[in-house]
Amino acid sequence: MKFLLLCLTKQLNVRMQTKKLWAILIASVISMPRLVAANITSNQDGAWNDPSTWSCGCIPNTSDDVILYHDVTSAINQEVLSLGFGTSYSSGATSGTLNITSGTVIINGDVPFGLNGQSNGVLTIASGAKFISTGIVSWQQKATINVNGEFEAGSFNAFNGGGGEFNVASLGTATFTNDFLISAGNHSFNIDGNMNVLGNVSITGGASATVEGALNITGNLHVQSTDRIFGTGTVSAGSFNCNGRCGPNINTVTLPVSLTFFKANTESGLVVITWQTALEVNNDYFELYRSSNGVDFTFIERIDGQGTTNNTTNYKVIDRPPFDGTVYYRLKQVDFDGTSEVFPLVSVNHTGFHELEATIYPIPFDKNDGFYVSGVEGTSFEINVFDMLGNFIGHLEPEVINNNILVNTSKMDLHRGIYVVEMIIGNQKITKRVSLK
């Protein structure tokens, strides 16, 4: 009897272990990432990172082709193989829309609008968000693209439909690394910000563009119909084939600088401003300005240009804004003959600035002796002097002596009175009033 019970117990343990192994195996298979590319469509309105939004019950990944038939919102970084906007004939479905509220959406291929023969697809990029496509953005039917942040694509082709809109807001930037072609349809393009095309632009077939910001074209601009470019902005190109058809108020200029992009990003409490040129002709220098409100600007730095070159040139400036919040930057380009151009603004949300406490002595100070600053630490300092009306007087070069900072004022044209001293150390600032004997 004992032997029989022992055998039954062993068999039961084996069966239990087998069930556990099957459970572990099934769980492992379920949790494994998908290794095979899939064609995924939206299943309902919802968030991109919600599996119930998609026909696969999963979140699309880098190997997937995605088609939108519903309203989808993306708030984090996403990357897929291709993205299409279409209208389903099934009941209850709407035209595909994608609203990128934050983060970056990367498409490693084409982005067609107008799948299944009809569409009113909408792509919206919010301020601070980014959309990147390495392929062709094409309009087969009516579509809308709203750029409040950054938009980048390989090329653009509107070859059918009508009534589409491509809108670049005042702080938005759209960049195409190849050609921008409009061959059919009464589509409209409204450029209040900055649009860069590193190839040719051809506007035919009844389309029109309103430029209040800047349209920068490396290649040729061809306009077929009369007055198809309107507005009071600036259109620059390597060459023009408008024949008087670019509108009476547009400033058409064969510019000395073809700007590819102008960006500002935050890194470790600092702001990194970058821009790139594809072409420079008699370019003497750039001037970079900063603002806290987008209206009143302070000069930051002068950067030498490359004169005349057909090579791509990259520029970079690191800034330490003396405040938190939205920071606006303006870039000005100046030729050797003094002719200048101002590019559209860029902005970035800056955090990490701290106001420091420090002691300045002696007060009042003697111009020939300068003054000392104690109570701060650091190795990189920037000293600015202003009068009581806020007018900038000049920069001062500090010297560290026995853990104190000596500010030499002997070479400045200062007179008896009260001044405002601004000291920036990293991403921190001290502002003090000082008096001169």
C-alpha positions in Angstrom: 0.0 0.0 0.0 2.8 2.4 0.9 4.5 1.6 -2.4 1.3 2.4 -4.3 0.9 5.8 -2.5 4.5 6.6 -3.2 4.0 6.0 -7.0 0.8 8.1 -7.1 2.6 11.0 -5.3 5.5 10.9 -7.8 3.1 11.0 -10.7 1.2 13.9 -9.3 4.4 15.9 -8.7 5.5 15.2 -12.3 2.2 16.4 -13.6 2.3 19.6 -11.5 5.9 20.3 -12.7 4.8 19.8 -16.3 1.9 22.3 -15.9 4.3 24.8 -14.4 6.7 24.4 -17.3 3.9 24.9 -19.8 2.8 28.0 -18.0 6.3 29.5 -18.0 6.7 28.6 -21.7 3.3 30.2 -22.7 4.1 33.4 -20.6 7.5 33.6 -22.3 6.0 33.4 -25.7 3.4 36.1 -24.9 6.0 38.5 -23.6 8.5 38.0 -26.5 8.8 41.1 -28.7 7.5 40.8 -32.2 10.3 40.0 -34.6 8.3 40.0 -37.8 7.0 43.2 -39.6 3.3 43.7 -39.5 0.7 45.8 -41.3 -1.1 47.6 -38.4 -4.2 49.8 -38.6 -5.9 52.0 -36.0 -8.8 50.2 -34.3 -10.3 53.1 -32.5 -9.6 56.7 -31.3 -6.9 56.7 -28.6 -3.3 57.1 -27.6 -0.5 55.7 -29.7 1.0 53.8 -26.8 -2.3 52.1 -25.9 -2.5 48.6 -27.4 -6.3 48.8 -27.7 -5.8 51.6 -30.2 -4.4 49.2 -32.8 -5.7 46.2 -34.8 -2.9 44.0 -33.5 -3.6 44.7 -29.8 0.0 45.8 -29.5 2.1 49.0 -29.8 3.6 49.4 -33.3 7.4 49.2 -33.5 10.2 50.0 -35.9 9.4 47.2 -38.3 5.7 47.9 -38.8 3.7 49.7 -41.5 1.0 51.7 -39.9 -2.3 53.2 -41.3 -4.4 55.6 -39.4 -8.2 55.5 -39.8 -9.0 57.2 -36.5 -7.8 60.1 -34.2 -4.5 59.1 -32.6 -2.5 61.1 -30.1 1.3 60.6 -29.5 3.0 62.1 -26.4 6.2 60.0 -26.3 8.9 59.0 -28.7 7.7 56.6 -31.4 9.3 54.9 -34.5 7.7 52.9 -37.3 8.6 51.8 -40.8 5.9 53.8 -42.7 2.8 55.8 -41.8 -0.3 56.2 -44.0 -3.4 58.4 -43.6 -6.6 56.9 -45.0 -10.4 56.7 -44.8 -12.0 53.4 -44.1 -15.3 52.6 -45.8 -16.5 50.8 -42.6 -19.2 52.3 -40.5 -18.0 54.6 -37.7 -14.5 55.2 -38.9 -13.1 58.7 -39.6 -10.3 60.1 -41.6 -6.9 59.3 -40.0 -5.4 62.0 -37.8 -2.2 62.2 -35.7 -1.7 64.8 -33.0 1.9 64.8 -31.7 1.7 66.7 -28.4 5.3 66.0 -27.3 8.3 63.8 -28.1 9.5 62.7 -31.5 7.7 60.5 -34.1 10.2 58.9 -36.6 9.0 57.3 -39.8 11.7 55.3 -41.6 9.9 55.5 -44.9 7.1 57.2 -46.8 4.0 59.0 -45.5 1.1 58.9 -48.0 -2.1 60.9 -47.3 -5.3 59.7 -49.2 -5.2 55.9 -49.0 -8.3 54.0 -50.2 -9.2 56.8 -52.6 -10.3 59.5 -50.2 -9.0 61.2 -47.2 -9.0 64.4 -45.1 -6.1 63.2 -43.0 -4.6 65.6 -40.5 -1.1 65.7 -39.0 -0.4 68.2 -36.2 3.0 68.8 -34.5 2.7 70.8 -31.3 5.3 73.3 -30.2 8.3 71.4 -28.8 7.3 68.2 -30.6 9.0 66.8 -33.7 8.0 64.7 -36.7 10.7 63.1 -39.0 10.2 61.1 -42.2 13.1 59.8 -44.2 10.9 59.2 -47.2 8.3 61.0 -49.3 5.3 62.8 -47.9 2.6 62.6 -50.6 -0.9 63.9 -51.0 -3.1 61.7 -53.0 -6.2 63.5 -51.8 -7.1 66.5 -49.5 -4.9 66.6 -46.4 -3.8 69.0 -43.7 -0.4 69.4 -42.0 0.0 71.8 -39.1 3.6 72.5 -38.0 3.9 74.3 -34.6 7.1 72.4 -33.7 9.6 70.8 -36.0 8.8 68.9 -39.2 11.4 67.1 -41.4 10.9 64.9 -44.5 12.9 63.7 -47.4 10.6 65.3 -50.0 7.0 66.3 -50.7 4.7 65.5 -53.6 1.1 66.7 -54.0 -0.1 65.0 -57.2 -3.8 64.7 -56.8 -6.9 66.0 -54.9 -7.4 69.6 -53.8 -8.2 71.8 -50.8 -5.2 70.6 -48.8 -3.4 72.9 -46.3 0.2 72.9 -45.2 0.6 75.4 -42.3 3.9 76.4 -40.7 3.2 78.6 -37.6 5.4 81.5 -36.6 7.6 79.4 -34.3 7.4 76.3 -36.5 10.1 74.9 -38.8 9.6 72.6 -41.8 12.6 71.1 -43.6 12.7 69.0 -46.8 16.0 67.4 -47.7 15.0 67.0 -51.3 12.5 68.4 -53.8 9.1 70.0 -52.9 6.6 69.4 -55.8 3.0 70.4 -56.3 1.7 69.2 -59.6 -2.1 69.1 -59.1 -4.9 70.5 -57.0 -5.7 73.9 -55.4 -3.8 73.2 -52.3 -2.6 76.1 -50.1 0.6 76.6 -48.2 0.8 79.1 -45.4 4.3 79.8 -44.1 4.4 82.1 -41.1 7.6 80.5 -39.7 10.6 79.0 -41.4 10.4 76.5 -44.3 13.6 75.0 -45.8 13.9 73.0 -49.0 17.3 71.6 -49.9 16.2 70.8 -53.4 13.9 72.5 -56.0 10.4 73.8 -55.5 7.8 73.6 -58.2 4.3 75.1 -57.8 1.9 74.2 -60.6 -1.7 72.9 -61.1 -3.5 75.7 -59.2 -1.7 75.6 -55.9 -0.7 78.7 -54.0 1.6 79.7 -51.1 1.3 82.6 -48.7 4.7 83.5 -47.1 4.8 85.8 -44.1 7.9 84.2 -42.7 10.8 82.7 -44.7 10.9 80.2 -47.5 14.5 79.2 -48.1 15.3 77.1 -51.2 18.7 75.7 -52.1 17.7 75.0 -55.7 15.3 76.5 -58.2 11.9 78.0 -57.6 9.5 77.4 -60.4 6.0 79.0 -60.4 3.7 78.2 -63.4 0.6 80.3 -62.8 0.3 84.1 -62.2 0.7 85.4 -58.6 0.8 82.0 -56.9 3.0 83.2 -54.1 1.5 85.8 -51.9 2.4 87.6 -48.6 5.1 90.0 -47.4 7.7 87.5 -46.3 11.0 86.5 -47.8 11.5 83.8 -50.5 15.2 82.9 -51.1 16.4 80.5 -53.8 19.5 79.5 -55.7 17.6 80.6 -58.8 14.1 81.8 -59.7 11.7 80.9 -62.5 8.8 83.1 -61.5 8.7 85.5 -64.5 6.9 88.0 -62.3 4.5 85.5 -61.0 5.6 85.5 -57.4 3.3 88.2 -56.2 3.9 92.0 -56.0 4.7 92.2 -52.2 7.0 89.1 -51.8 10.6 89.9 -51.2 12.3 87.5 -53.6 16.0 87.4 -53.0 18.9 85.2 -54.2 20.3 85.0 -50.7 23.9 84.7 -49.8 23.0 82.1 -47.2 20.8 79.0 -47.6 19.8 78.0 -44.1 19.1 74.3 -43.6 17.9 74.6 -40.0 18.1 76.8 -36.9 17.4 75.0 -33.6 17.7 75.5 -29.8 17.8 72.6 -27.3 18.5 72.4 -23.6 21.4 70.3 -22.2 22.3 70.2 -18.4 20.8 73.6 -17.6 22.3 75.3 -20.7 20.9 76.1 -24.1 22.6 74.8 -27.2 21.8 76.8 -30.4 22.7 75.2 -33.7 22.2 76.0 -37.3 23.4 74.8 -40.7 24.0 76.4 -44.1 24.0 74.6 -47.4 25.4 77.6 -49.3 27.1 80.8 -48.4 27.9 83.7 -50.7 29.9 86.7 -49.3 28.7 85.9 -45.8 30.7 88.0 -43.3 29.2 87.0 -40.0 26.1 86.0 -37.9 24.7 87.7 -34.8 22.8 85.7 -32.2 20.2 87.4 -29.9 18.2 86.2 -26.9 14.8 87.3 -25.5 12.5 86.4 -22.7 9.3 87.6 -24.5 10.1 87.3 -28.2 10.0 91.0 -28.7 12.9 92.6 -26.8 16.3 91.0 -27.7 19.8 91.1 -26.2 22.9 90.5 -28.3 24.8 87.4 -27.3 27.6 86.6 -29.7 29.0 87.3 -33.2 30.0 84.3 -35.2 32.2 84.5 -38.3 30.7 83.2 -41.6 32.5 81.2 -44.3 32.6 83.9 -47.0 31.7 82.0 -50.1 31.3 78.2 -50.0 29.1 75.5 -51.6 29.9 73.2 -48.6 27.6 72.4 -45.7 28.6 74.4 -42.6 27.5 73.7 -39.1 27.4 76.3 -36.3 27.0 76.0 -32.6 26.7 78.4 -29.6 26.2 77.4 -26.0 24.1 80.0 -24.0 23.4 80.4 -20.3 20.1 82.2 -20.1 19.8 84.3 -16.8 16.2 83.2 -16.3 13.9 80.2 -16.4 11.0 79.8 -18.8 10.7 80.2 -22.5 13.8 81.6 -24.2 13.6 83.0 -27.7 16.6 83.2 -30.1 17.0 85.3 -33.2 19.7 84.8 -35.9 20.9 87.6 -38.1 23.2 87.2 -41.1 25.3 90.1 -42.4 27.1 90.3 -45.8 30.5 91.9 -46.4 28.6 94.9 -47.9 26.5 95.3 -44.8 23.3 93.7 -46.3 21.6 91.7 -43.6 18.9 89.1 -43.2 17.0 88.1 -40.0 15.7 84.5 -39.8 12.5 83.4 -38.0 12.7 82.9 -34.2 13.2 79.6 -32.4 12.3 79.0 -28.8 13.1 76.5 -26.0 11.8 76.0 -22.5 14.7 76.5 -20.1 14.9 75.3 -16.5 17.7 75.0 -14.0 18.6 78.6 -13.5 19.3 79.7 -9.9 19.8 83.1 -8.3 22.9 83.2 -6.1 23.7 85.2 -3.0 27.1 86.8 -2.9 28.9 89.7 -1.3 30.6 92.5 -3.3 33.2 94.7 -1.6 34.4 97.3 -1.1 31.3 99.5 -1.7 31.8 102.1 -3.0 34.7 100.9 -5.1 37.5 102.7 -6.8 37.6 102.5 -10.6 41.4 101.7 -10.7 41.1 99.0 -8.0 37.8 97.3 -9.0 35.9 95.2 -6.6 35.8 91.7 -5.1 33.0 89.0 -5.1 33.0 86.4 -2.3 30.6 83.5 -1.5 30.5 81.9 -4.9 32.3 78.9 -6.4 33.2 78.1 -10.0 35.8 78.4 -12.7 33.8 80.0 -15.6 32.4 83.5 -15.0 30.7 86.1 -17.2 30.5 89.7 -15.8 28.2 92.3 -17.4 27.8 95.9 -16.4 24.6 98.0 -17.0 23.6 101.5 -16.1 20.5 102.2 -13.9 18.4 102.5 -17.1 19.3 99.0 -18.1 21.7 100.0 -20.9 24.5 97.5 -21.5 27.9 99.1 -20.9 30.3 96.2 -21.3 31.9 92.9 -20.3 34.4 92.5 -17.5 37.1 89.8 -17.2 37.2 88.4 -13.6 40.3 86.9 -11.9 40.2 84.4 -9.0 42.4 85.4 -6.1 42.4 83.4 -2.8 38.9 82.0 -3.4 37.6 85.5 -4.1 36.8 87.0 -7.5 38.5 90.2 -8.5 36.7 92.3 -11.1 39.0 94.8 -12.8 37.2 97.9 -13.9 40.2 100.1 -14.7 39.8 99.7 -18.5 36.1 100.7 -18.6 34.8 104.2 -19.2 33.0 104.4 -15.9 32.1 107.6 -14.0 30.9 108.2 -10.4 27.5 106.8 -9.8 25.5 103.5 -9.4 25.7 100.6 -11.7 24.2 97.1 -12.0 26.6 94.2 -12.1 25.4 90.9 -13.5 27.5 87.8 -12.8 26.7 84.5 -14.5 28.3 81.3 -13.2 27.3 78.3 -15.1 23.5 78.4 -15.1 23.4 80.6 -12.0 23.3 84.4 -11.8 24.0 87.2 -9.3 22.7 90.7 -9.8 24.0 93.5 -7.5 24.0 97.2 -7.4 27.4 98.8 -6.9 28.5 102.4 -6.5 31.6 104.0 -7.9 33.6 106.6 -6.0 
